[in-house]
């Protein structure tokens, strides 16, 4: 992120904090990316749970009571 905020353009030397608004992109990317990975993980867990539940063994996750 720090190197991204230091960029000024093609063929130009970096300057410290030349484009502070680039930090918004990196922060948004990290938040959206982490939510995407979390949603994939939860979806896989729920899908596997439903596959196990629908097998011919019946509903093995419920007790008699």
Helices and strands as residue ranges (DSSP letters): H 2-5, H 22-53
